[in-house]
Amino acid sequence: MSGAKSLLLQSIKSPPDVKIVERDIPEAIPGTAVVRVLACNVGSTHGYLISHEIPGFTFPVPTVYGCNAVGRVVAVGSDAVTLKEDQLVLIDPFISARDDSNAEIIAGLMDGNDAKSRKLAADTWREGCWQTHTVIPLENAVPLDEDALLGKHGYRIEELPFIHRLCIGYGAVSNIGIKAGETVIVGPATGQFGGAAVEVASAVGARVIALGRNEETLARLRRTVPRVETVVITGDVEKDAQAIQAFGLADAYIDYTPHTVHNEPTHLKSAMLSLRKRGRVALMGGLTGDIALPYFLMILKSLEVKGKWMYTREEIRTLIKMVETGVMKIGEAAGHKVDGKYQLENYEAALEHAAKQSGWGSLVVLTP
């Protein structure tokens, strides 16, 4: 008895080796929830990631790709005490092994590049959300206040995946303890995740200096998000540092250098030169190469540098509360736009369109 459909990624090659398969709707066992996927993000780099082997972005195949989704609970395991059938949930793809929380994966995107994480991804949580129904750990079905989000605030289902993007931004802001009244540099800030960090830092009361090369997107951030200043990255370390310092020395810097950058990122050093004493740095990007750091400056200024992968469960729930109460906005009023909605059968068009929508505030979704 079928009733479910999936986009099955059979191997990693170009063009993407994907086919649509019909399946039975899965059953929930203890510790799991079966969720009907309503809207799932198609990222600007996803078409490339499923057709090229990228160091650091490994995952088992065959698989169902896709993460960052919302859906409704279809069934739960017998050990569930809170989740109910038909409940609206955020599908959190950041999964930890229950017997070793150091083993972490992003289901539907990447394993954790170590033996335990690869086992977790390959043996149990192999599939993501480019399908009508997905099975996830109970704790990764995060309840959403439907009355607040769809009723009071008037958001649409297809806008809700913006929440997960903001959760990643909140992971950075929380990681280095950004406080109201502080000044934080974010760079690059014109992409989807850097822009989300700008939004979250502003929402907690900080002033933000947004760095980027796309002047149009920087201007849109400045118009839309409160307390945002902008600096165009030129690639000249000293010149860019002076432009940043024109706004005064900053308390912190959040870096979102993407995996598509292959050369030494100049903006990282420019930002670090612009920190005050005891400044903090959060590394949150996808850069797979090595970087040079201003060693002696870091000592003299007592700078703290922290890497962070994603967020904690407490952080994702805090961000969701911020959205539900209206402290954190999503949707058109926040500068967000759903640039495309596609059925599973139109995945090729979705991938092609998403590849052109890499900037802040843009979202392309599959609506299985």
N, C-alpha and C positions, 0 to 999 in steps of 0.2 A: 504494500500500500504506500504509494508515493504521496506527495503533498508538499514537499520542500524542494527547493532548487538552490544550486550552488555554482559559483564560478570556480572551477577546479584548475589550479595552476599545476600543470603536469611536470614541467621542467623549467629551468632558467635559461632562456635563449631568446634571441631576437628574430622575428617579432614575438611578442608574448605568446607562450604556449598555453593558451587558456581554452577551456571548453565548458559549456553549460551542462550540468548533470542533474537529473532528477533523483531524489532520495526520499526515504521515509522521514517523517518528522521524528527527531530523536526523542528518547525518553529520558526523564531526569532520574538520576540515581542519587543516593545520599552525598551531600557536599556539592551538588551542582544545581544550576538553574538552566532551563531551556527558554530562550528569549526569541521572540519574533522580531526580526530586525526591521525597523521603520525607515531609518535614514543612516547611511554610513558614508563617512568622508572618503573622497578620492583625492589623494594628495598630488601636488604638482610633480613630484619626483617618483610617484608610484609606478608609472609605466616604465621608467628606466630601471627601477630597483627590481622589478619582476622579470626583466629581460637581460640584465647584466649582473655578473658576480662582483659585488662591491665589498672590499675588506671591512669588517666590522658590522656589515648588514647581512648576516647569514641567517638562513632559515631552512627548515626541512622541506623537501618536495617529494611527492605531490602534496599540495596543501590548498587551503582556501585562504587567500590573502585578505587584507583589509582590517583596519582598526579605527577607533574613534567613531562610535555609533550610539544610537539610542533605540530602544525597542520596548516591547511589552512582554511581560512574563507569561509564558505558556504553561510551564510546569516547574515544580521545585522538588528537590529531594525530601525524603521523610524527616530529615533533621532540620528543615527550615522552620523558623518560629515567627518570622516577621514578613518575609516576602509573600505576596499573594498573587494569584492568577490575575492577569490583565493589568498589573501594576506597571506604570511607566518607570523605566530605569535607564540610567547611563551605563553603557557596557564598558567597564574599565578594562583595558587590555593589559595593564601592568600586573602581571601575575607572579607571585612568590611561592616557592615550594613550602608546603605546610610544615615539613620537618627540618627545613633549613632556609631561613628567609634570605640568605645570601644568594641563593639561586633564583634569579629573576629573569623574566622574558617580557617582551611586548608581543602578545599573541597576535598573529596576523601581520607582523612586521619583521621581527628579528628575535633571535635567541640571544643569550647573554654572553656568547663567546667564551664559555668555559664548559667543562664536561658535564657538570651537574645541570646547568641551564639548558644545554643542548638536549640532555635526557628529558628534562621537563617539557621542552617544546616538542620533541620528536615522539615521545611515548604517550603523552596525555593531552596537553593543551596545544594541539598542532594547528588548529584552524582559527581563522579570523571571522570577519563579518560580511564579506562579500557573498552573502547567501541569505535566504529567507529566514532560516532558523539557525541559531548558534547555541552551543553548550559552553557555559562558563562556570567558574567557581561561584558558589553562593555569595561570597564576600565581594565579588567583582560586579555584581548586579547592584548598582548604587541607586537607591530610591530617589525619585524626583517628585517634587510637589507639583502635581499637575494643575491643581487649582490656581496656584500662584503663577506658574510659568505660562500656561496656555490661557488661563482665565484672566487673572488680574493684570498681568503684563502683556498679554496678547501675542506671545511668541508663537511661531509656527513650528511644527514638528521638525521640519527640515532645517530650522535655525539652531536647534538644540545641540548639534555636534560642535558648535562654537564653544560650548562650555568646556569640553575636554581640552581644547587648545588653550583656554585660559587657565585650566588646572596646571598645565605644564609651566605656564608663566608664573603661576603662584608658587610652584615648587622652587623656582629660582628666587623669587622675592622673599619667601620664607626661609630659604637656605641660608641667606646672609643677613636676615633680620632687618629688612628695610622698614623704617619707621616713618610716621607722618612728619613732615618738615625736612626730611633728608633730601639730598640731591643724588640721583642715581643715573649713571650713563648706561644706555642700552645700545648694543650694536652687534651686528647690523640689525636695525630696527624696522626695516621696510618689508621683511619677510613675514610669513604667517606666525611664526613662534616669537620672533623678536618683537613684532608689533603687539602680540598678546601680552608680553612682559611689560611693555610700555603701558598698556591699559591697566594691568593689575597694579603696577607700582603707583600709578596715579590714583587708582581707587583706594589704596591704603593711605593716601595723603602725601606722597612724595612728589618732588619736582623731578622731571625726567629730561635728560639731554639725549635725544634720539639721533643715532648716527646712521647714515646710509648713503647710497649713491643715487637713488631714484628721488629726484627733487620733488616730483609731483606727489609721490606717496608721503614723503616727509611733510610737505605742506598740508596734506590731508590729515595726517596725524596731529599736526599743530592746531588745525582748525577744529578737530573733533574731540580730542582728548584734553582735559584740563591740565594746566601746568606743564606743558611740553615745549621745550626749546629744541631746535634742530641744527645739526651740523652735517654738511655734505662731505663725505669721505673723498679725498683727492688722491690718496696713496702716499702722500708726503707726511711722514711721521711727525716731524716737528711742526709743520704748518697746521696739520689737523689738531695736534695737541694744543696749539695756541688758540685755535678756534673754539675748542671745548673749554679751555681755561678762561675765555672771555666771559663765561657765565659763572666763574669762580671754581674753586676746587670742589670735587665731588666726594661724597661719602662712600660710594660703592659703584661697581661696574658689573653688569650682567652681559656675558658674551654668548651669542647665538651663531657663531660662524658655522655655516652649513657644510655638509659633506661635499658639496659641489665646488668648494674652494680648494685649490690644489697648491697654491703658493703661500708663502708666509703672510699672514694677514696683518697689514700695517695698522689697522684700527685698534687691535688689541694693545699694542705698545702705546699708541697715542692716548688711549683711555687710561692705561695704568700710570702714565706720566701725569695724568690730570687728577689723580686721587690725592686727598689730603692724608695726613699721617693717620695710621691705623685704619686705612681704607680696606674695604672688602671686595673680593672678586669672586663671582660665580661663573664657572664654566659649564654651559648647558648645551652647546652646539653639537654638530655631528662631524667636526673636523677629524679625519682619521690619521693625519700626519702629525709630525712633531712641531713644536713652536719654540722660539727663543724667548726667554723672559729676562727682564732687566734685573739681574740678580742683586747687585749691590743696592740699587734703588729700593728694592723690596725689603732689604734689611734695614736701610736707613729710615724708611717710612713705616716699618713694621706692618707691611701689607699681609693680609690673609687671603689665600687663594683656595677655593673649595670647588671640587667637581661635584655635580649632582645629576643623577639619572632619574628623570621624571619627577616623582612626588611621593609623599607618604599617604597612607589611607586617611589620616587625620587632615592632611592638607587638601585632598580632593573633596572631602566632605565640607571643609570650611569654605572653599571656593564656591561650591554649589549653594551653600547657605547665603553667600554674598549675592549670588544671582537671584535666588528665590526671594530675598528681601528687597531687592532693587538697588543694593549698594553697588553691584557690578552689573553693567548693562550689556546686553547682546542685541543682535538684530540691527535693523536699518538705522535706528536712532544712534547706535553706537558706531556707525560707520561700516557695519558688516553687510555683506550681500551674498545671497545664494546665487551663484552665477550659472548654475546648471543642475537639473535633476534628471536622472536617467534610470531606466529599468535595467535589470541585469542583462537582458538581451542586447542592450545598447552599450555594453561596457567599452567597446573600442572607441566609440564617440566620446564617452566619459573620460577615458584616459587621454585622448587627444586634446579635449577641451581643458582638462585640469592642468595639463602641461603648460598651458599658456596663462594660468591663473596662480602665479606663485606669490603675489603680493599680499600685504596686510589686508585683512578684512574680507578676503575672497574665499568662497567655499563651493566646492562641487560635490554632489552627493549621489550615491546610488540609493534608490528607494525600492528595495526588493519586494 
